[in-house]
Amino acid sequence: MQMIEPRGGRWQVGRGRVIELGPHACIMGILNVTPDSFSDGGRYGGSVDAAVAAALAMREAGATIIDVGGESTRPGATPVDPAQEQARVLPVIERLAGEPDIVLSIDTYRAETARLALAAGAHIVNDVFGAQKDPAIARVAAEFEAGLCLMHTGRERTPLENVVEDQLLFLGRSLEIAREAGVPDAAIVVDPGFGFAKDGPQNLRLMARMDEIMALGRPILVGTSRKRFVRGILGREDPEPDVATAATSVFLRERGADIFRVHNVEANRDALAITDAIRMASTGSARA
């Protein structure tokens, strides 16, 4: 399989911060301050101290970004009201905002939660509805000059049968919304949304064709960590299939992904470091 060179470049995020993409994979650590997320629900939701300690541990392990979420997006999860979401995430973001070398992301599709999180110290808005559920979220990102991750979803809509065509259609519209709101391209990355109203075969087809998403012209963030389809490949209900997740990260890095949203930072850090070393050696050999 031919390696695809990641788009790379510089991701412009909030508060004057820039994340360099390209030679080395960028890791986004998942911090769910919820009682019901599918993998780590309840682990950090009851204590700001525990959530902050987990974030600092992920930073030490190699995460560049910490993605803080206050509402579970697992299938069948009970929605929370905005006030409850904000009560969960804002104290954690406020505490982490003073820490050096951490870029903070708020995982929300609500414009007001994004606004409050950015005001509290976050640098990035990560929207699982690609700015299409609450388009005002793009204006908030523009106002704060924040980074913006636009994720594809098949929820609350009827997707096209062809998984790549649907990616290009949906994310193309998300990019239009963001640009019309004044978000510069340098601040935008896209996410194919593995597992969001996609079955196992669709997720695998999308992985195999990941390089085609590069036609959108933006760096790619991926999140396969501990997803149901990963466990399905294994044929068992392993609650934390981190080795299998790392295998998907390696494959997606070879198909051009730049940023990896994961629970287990260490496992993916090591797997991606080996991948990048091989990729750079291969490029060097080709030039010799």
N, C-alpha and C positions, 0 to 999 in steps of 0.2 A: 504494500500500500504506500502510495506516495504521500509524504508529509506535506501539509499545506502551511505555508508561512502565515502566522497570525497577523491580523491587520496591524496591531501594535499602535504606536503613537503615544499621545499624551492625553489622559482623561482629566479634564478640567473639572474639579469639584469645588465645593464651597470654601469660603474663608481664605481664598487665595491659594488653596492647596492644589497640587497637580500630582497625579499618579502616572508614573512611567510604565507603559505597556510594551511588550514585544519580546525582548531577550529572555525574560523570566516570567513564568506564570504568576498571576496575582491571585492571592487567596482572600476570600471574604468569609469570615467566621460567622456562623449562625448563632444568634442569641435570642431565643424565644422566651419572653417573660409572660408566659401564658400557662394556664393549668391543663390545657388539652391539646397541645401540638403533638403530632403523631410520633415524634421520636423523643423529644426532651420536655414534653409538657409537664408542668409542675416542678421541674428541677430548679428553676430560678424565679418563678413567678411570685413566690411568697417573700422574697428577701432582696432588697436592693444590694445589700452587701454581697450576697451570693452571686448575683448577676454581674456586679462589677468585678469580683474576683475571677469569674469565668471569662469575662472579656479580657482581663489583663493576662490570664493564662494563655488565651488564644493569641494575643499579641506576641507573647514571649515565644510561642511555638512557631510563629511565622506569618500570622494573618496581618495583612495590610489594612483591611477593612473589617469592622464589626457591624453586622446587620441586626438591628434591634427591632423585634416585632412584638406587638401586643394583641394580635388576634390570629388564631390558628387559621390556616388556609387549607387544612387537610379536608378531603371530601367528607361532607356531612357535618362539619363543625358548626356549632351554634354561633351565629354572628354576635358580636358585642357592640354596645353603643359607643359612640365616639368618646364620651367622657370616661368610660371604663378603659378603653384602649389608651387614652392619653394618661390616665392615672398610672397605668402599668409602665409605659415607656419613658415618660418625661423625667422622673427622678433618676432613672438609670443614665439617660443621656446627659443630664445636668452633672452627674458625678463623673462621668467619663470625659466630658468636654475639656476638663483641665489636664488630662493625661497627654503627655507627648507621644508622638509617633503612632497615634491612632486616628484613622479616618472613620467617622461614624455615619452609618446609613440608617434611615428610618424606613422600615418595611410597612408601607401603608398605601391604601388607594384613596384615602380621604384627604382633601385639600387642607382642611383645618388642622388635622393631626400633623400633616407635613409642615405647615406653617409654624406650629408651636414647637415641633421637634427641631426645625432649622434655627429658630430663635434661641432654643436651649443649647445649641452647639453642634447639631448634626451637619454633615457636609453633602450628603447624597439622599435623594428620594428614590426608593425602590418600589415601583408600583406594579403589582401583579395583574392589573387590568390595563396596563399600557396607556394610561391617561385617558381611557375611553369610558370609564365608569363615572369619574368626576373630573372632567377636563380642566377644571380650575386648578388642579394640582400642577399642571404644566406652568401656569402663570405664577404660582407660588415658587416653583423651582427657578423660573427666570428672575423673579424679584430678588431672591436671595443669591443669585448666581451660583446655584447648587448644581451638583452632578445629578443626572436623571437616568435611571434604568427603566426602560420600557419593556415589559414582559408580554409575551404572547399568551393568550388563554383561549380555550374553547368553551369556557363556561358562559352561561347566559347569552348564548348565540348559537347559530347553526354553522359549523365550520365547513369549508370545502373538503371534499374527499381526499384530494392530494395534499399531503401534509406540508410540503414546501410551498406550494402555491398559496395555501392558507396563511402560512407564515408571512410571505411577502405582501399579501393583501392586508392582513391585520396590522402588522408592524409598519407597513407603509403608511397606513392611516394614522397610527400612533406618532410617527415621525412628523407627519403634516401638522398634527395638533401641537406638538412640542415646538416646531419651528414657527408656527403662526403665533404662539404665545411668547416668542422671543428667546427661547432656549437655543443657544448656539450648538452647532453640531459637535464641537469639541467637548461639550458637556454631556453628550448622550452616548449610552451603550444600549444594546438590545439583548434580550434573553428569550430563547425559544420556548421556555415554559414547559420543561419536561414534566409530565404527569398531570397537567392541568387539563382535564377532560380529554386525555389521550390514552388509548389502551396500550398494552405492552407492545404489540407489533408496530403501532404507529410511533411509539417512542424509539424503537430500534431503527425504523426507517429514517426517522428524523436524525438520529445520531449518524447513520451512514451517509446522509446527505448534508451534514452540517455545513460543509464548505460552501454550499449554495446560498446560505443565509448571508454570506459575506457580500452578496450583491447589494445589500442595503447600505453598504459603505460605512458601517459603524463597528467598533469593537464588540465582541460577543462575550456575554456572561452566561455561564451555564450552572444549573443546579440539579444534579441527579442524586444528591446525597440521601442515602437511606430511603429512596423512593420505593413505592410498592412494586413498580415494574422491575427494579433491580433485584428485589427479593424474589420476584416471580421467575427471573432467569435462573436463580440458584435452586429453585424448587423447594424452598423451605422458608418458614417465617422467622428468619433471623432478624431480631429487632434492630440490630446495629450492624448492617453489612458493610463495614468500612473498607475491607479489602476489595470487595466488589465495586464499591463506589470509586475507589482509587483507580481501578481498572478502567471504568468509564471516563474518569478524568484524563487518564493517559490517552485514550482513544480520541477524546474530543480535543485535547491539545494538539494532537496530530492532524485534526481536521480544521484547525484554525481558531479555536476558542482562546480567549485572553484571560478571563477572570472566572474563578471557581468558587461557588458558594457551597460551603461544606460544614458539617458538624465536627468531624474529626480532622483538625488542622494538620496534625503531625503526619498521619498516614498519607494524606494527599500532598502535603509539602514534599515528602520524600519521593513519592512516585513521580511527581511533576518535575522535581529537580533532576532525576535520572533522565526523564524524557527530554528536558531542555538541553542537558549535556550532550545527549546523542544527536539531537537536532542540530546543535551548533557545530559539533564535530563533523556531521555529514555535510553541512553547508561549507565548512572550511575545506573539507576534502574536495568538494566539487570545484572550489575556486583555485585549489592548488595546481 
